[in-house]
């Protein structure tokens, strides 16, 4: 319920903000209208701090990646996994994981149908004038108020991510 800090770029706070997203559309659920997934932000970002709120579906007959599999892509290159992994071990392909790179220190996934948060601090990869990468991207991820990744080095894009470049990139909310 906290208000965004002064100067924050708000990509979605309610109806009408779907215009900030390529493919943006609203989905009506029992308690309101929300941004549907499978979208990319029109605005691109370099280094940033982000606050993301999400809610996972209840899929009692599904297992593994079938449990509401999604993700928040940073610069459309690095995926913070979104998945109903409540009560599971907390792997790199579960909620709070940096997909195929790092598992969270602790599994902070709440039960399905409960709102959850990611607070992300991101530093992009650096490149020299010739386009050669000189430093890897880094990310800190706080899941539901608990730091689950602290300045993790991202040596390259995660599965499904776009190639690293010296340019900013959009957020992608995987479907």
C-alpha positions as CSV (number, residue, x, y, z in Angstrom):
1,X,0.0,0.0,0.0
2,X,3.0,2.3,0.0
3,X,3.0,5.1,-2.5
4,X,5.7,5.2,-5.2
5,X,8.7,7.4,-4.3
6,X,8.8,10.9,-5.8
7,X,10.1,10.7,-9.4
8,X,9.3,7.0,-9.8
9,X,8.2,5.7,-13.2
10,X,4.9,3.9,-12.6
11,X,4.3,1.5,-15.5
12,X,1.0,0.1,-14.1
13,X,-1.2,1.3,-11.2
14,X,-4.6,0.9,-12.7
15,X,-6.9,1.1,-15.7
16,X,-5.4,3.2,-18.5
17,X,-1.8,2.3,-17.7
18,X,-2.0,-0.7,-20.0
19,X,-0.9,1.9,-22.7
20,X,2.6,1.8,-21.2
21,X,3.0,-1.8,-22.4
22,X,3.4,-3.4,-25.9
23,X,0.5,-5.8,-26.1
24,X,-0.9,-4.3,-22.9
25,X,-4.5,-5.2,-22.1
26,X,-6.5,-5.6,-18.9
27,X,-7.9,-8.8,-17.5
28,X,-10.9,-8.6,-15.2
29,X,-10.7,-10.8,-12.1
30,X,-13.2,-11.2,-9.3
31,X,-11.6,-8.3,-7.4
32,X,-10.7,-5.8,-10.1
33,X,-8.9,-5.1,-13.4
34,X,-5.2,-5.9,-13.7
35,X,-2.5,-5.9,-16.4
36,X,-2.5,-9.2,-18.3
37,X,0.8,-10.9,-18.8
38,X,2.7,-11.6,-22.0
39,X,3.7,-7.9,-22.3
40,X,6.8,-5.7,-22.6
41,X,7.1,-2.2,-21.3
42,X,7.4,0.5,-24.0
43,X,10.0,2.3,-21.9
44,X,13.5,0.9,-21.6
45,X,15.7,1.0,-18.6
46,X,19.4,0.8,-17.7
47,X,20.1,0.6,-13.9
48,X,17.0,0.7,-11.8
49,X,15.1,-0.1,-8.6
50,X,11.7,-1.8,-9.3
51,X,8.7,-2.8,-7.2
52,X,6.6,-5.5,-8.8
53,X,3.4,-7.0,-7.3
54,X,2.0,-10.3,-8.6
55,X,-0.5,-12.9,-7.7
56,X,-0.2,-16.6,-8.6
57,X,-3.1,-18.8,-9.7
58,X,-4.3,-21.8,-7.7
59,X,-3.7,-24.8,-9.9
60,X,-4.1,-27.8,-7.5
61,X,-3.8,-30.4,-10.3
62,X,-0.6,-29.1,-11.7
63,X,3.0,-29.7,-10.7
64,X,6.5,-28.3,-11.5
65,X,6.5,-25.6,-14.2
66,X,2.8,-26.1,-14.7
67,X,2.0,-24.2,-11.5
68,X,1.5,-20.7,-13.0
69,X,4.9,-20.4,-14.7
70,X,5.8,-16.8,-15.5
71,X,8.6,-14.4,-15.0
72,X,9.7,-10.8,-14.7
73,X,12.5,-10.1,-17.2
74,X,14.9,-7.4,-16.4
75,X,15.9,-5.5,-19.6
76,X,14.2,-8.4,-21.4
77,X,17.4,-10.4,-20.7
78,X,17.4,-11.8,-17.2
79,X,14.4,-13.6,-15.7
80,X,13.3,-13.5,-12.0
81,X,11.1,-16.6,-11.9
82,X,7.4,-16.3,-10.9
83,X,5.9,-19.7,-10.1
84,X,3.7,-21.2,-7.4
85,X,6.4,-22.8,-5.4
86,X,4.7,-22.5,-2.0
87,X,6.1,-25.2,0.3
88,X,8.7,-26.4,-2.2
89,X,12.5,-26.3,-1.8
90,X,13.2,-23.0,-3.5
91,X,15.3,-23.8,-6.6
92,X,16.5,-21.5,-9.4
93,X,13.4,-22.4,-11.5
94,X,11.0,-21.6,-8.7
95,X,9.6,-18.4,-7.4
96,X,12.4,-16.0,-6.3
97,X,14.9,-17.8,-8.4
98,X,17.0,-16.1,-11.0
99,X,16.1,-18.6,-13.7
100,X,18.8,-21.3,-14.2
101,X,21.4,-19.0,-12.5
102,X,20.7,-18.8,-8.7
103,X,18.3,-20.2,-6.3
104,X,16.9,-18.0,-3.6
105,X,18.5,-18.1,-0.1
106,X,15.1,-19.0,1.3
107,X,11.8,-19.8,-0.4
108,X,9.6,-16.8,0.4
109,X,6.7,-17.8,-2.0
110,X,3.3,-17.3,-0.4
111,X,0.3,-19.5,-1.1
112,X,-1.5,-19.0,-4.5
113,X,-4.1,-16.2,-4.7
114,X,-2.1,-14.1,-2.2
115,X,-0.5,-10.8,-3.5
116,X,3.3,-11.0,-3.4
117,X,6.1,-8.5,-4.1
118,X,9.5,-8.3,-5.7
119,X,11.8,-5.4,-5.0
120,X,14.6,-5.5,-7.4
121,X,17.8,-3.5,-7.6
122,X,19.5,-3.9,-11.0
123,X,22.9,-2.9,-12.4
124,X,23.2,-3.6,-16.1
125,X,26.2,-5.2,-17.8
126,X,28.9,-2.7,-18.8
127,X,30.5,-2.5,-22.2
128,X,33.5,-0.6,-23.6
129,X,33.5,1.7,-26.6
130,X,34.1,-1.3,-28.9
131,X,31.0,-3.1,-27.5
132,X,33.0,-5.6,-25.5
133,X,31.5,-6.5,-22.2
134,X,33.6,-5.3,-19.3
135,X,31.4,-6.2,-16.3
136,X,28.4,-8.5,-15.8
137,X,25.0,-7.4,-14.8
138,X,24.1,-7.7,-11.1
139,X,20.8,-8.0,-9.2
140,X,19.5,-7.9,-5.6
141,X,16.0,-9.4,-5.1
142,X,13.8,-8.9,-2.1
143,X,10.8,-11.3,-2.2
144,X,8.0,-10.5,0.2
145,X,10.3,-8.3,2.3
146,X,13.1,-10.8,2.6
147,X,16.4,-10.5,0.7
148,X,16.7,-13.7,-1.3
149,X,19.5,-12.6,-3.6
150,X,22.2,-10.1,-2.7
151,X,24.1,-8.5,-5.6
152,X,24.1,-11.7,-7.6
153,X,26.3,-11.6,-10.7
154,X,24.4,-12.4,-13.9
155,X,27.0,-13.8,-16.3
156,X,24.7,-13.8,-19.3
157,X,21.0,-13.8,-20.2
158,X,18.7,-16.4,-18.8
159,X,16.8,-18.9,-20.9
160,X,14.4,-17.0,-23.1
161,X,16.2,-13.7,-22.5
162,X,17.5,-11.5,-25.3
163,X,21.2,-11.1,-26.0
164,X,23.1,-8.7,-23.8
165,X,23.8,-5.3,-25.3
166,X,25.1,-1.9,-24.1
167,X,21.6,-0.5,-24.5
168,X,18.7,-0.3,-22.0
169,X,15.9,-2.8,-22.3
170,X,12.3,-3.2,-21.4
171,X,10.6,-5.2,-18.6
172,X,8.8,-8.3,-19.9
173,X,6.1,-10.0,-17.9
174,X,6.2,-13.5,-19.2
175,X,2.8,-15.2,-20.0
